[in-house]
Amino acid sequence: MTNLVVLAAASDPRPDDNNVVAGWVGFVVFLALVVAVVFILRSFTKQLKKVRQAQEAGVFDEEKPEESGDTSEHPSQKA
């Protein structure tokens, strides 16, 4: 078993630091991640616009604690 490890280490020399590159696969993966982030940000922006339009249309019940007479900070703190 140890002979196999020694042979594997001897047959696979350590590459020079100047010869190590990511290559095309690394570039394609990086580019795919950038494209995915752009699509996610576009989708997030669209969803925020929908929420803002719904808020302006009055879809959400915006009852504030001051209006309801409740002065506690959180409803779970009521005794």
N, C-alpha and C positions, 0 to 999 in steps of 0.2 A: 504494500500500500504506500509506504513512504517513497519507494522507488518511482511510483507513478507520479507523485507530487513533485519530486525532484525533476523528473523528465519533462513534466508539463511546464515547470518554471524555466527550465533551460531552453525549451523549444520556443517559448514565447518571450522574446527579449523586450525589455522596457523601451517604449518609443521615446525618441528625443522630444523635449518640451516644445520645440518649434514645429514638430510634425503633427501635433495633436490639434485637430479641428473638428467642429461640429458637423460639417458637411452639409449636403443638400437636405438630408432628412431633418436635421436640426432647424434649418431655415424654413422648411415647409411646416414643421410643427409650430414654430414661432409665428409664422404668418397666419396659420389657422387659428391660433389663440388670439391674435390681434383682430382678425375678422369676427370671431365669436364675441369678443368684448364690444366691438362696435355695434353688432346686432343687439346685444343685451342692453346697451346704453340707449339705443334708439327705441327699443320696446319700453324701457323704463320711462323714458321721456313721454312717450305716447300715453302710457298709463297715468302719469302725473297730470297730463293735460285733461284726460277724461275725469279724473277726480276733481280737479279745479273747476271744470265746467259743471259737474254735478253739484258741487258745493255752491256755486253761484246760482244754480237753478233751484236751490233749496231742498235738495234730495235728503241731505243729512239733517238730523235733529240736533241743532246746536244750542241746547239748553245749558246755560252757564250756571255754576253754583250760586252766584249772586242773585240771579233771576228767580231761582226756585226757593230761595230762603235758606238753602243749605250752605253753611259756612265751613264745613269740614273739608279737608284736603282730599280725602279719598272715601268713597262710599263704604269700604270695608271697616273704616274706623268708627262707624256709628255704634253706639252702645245701646 
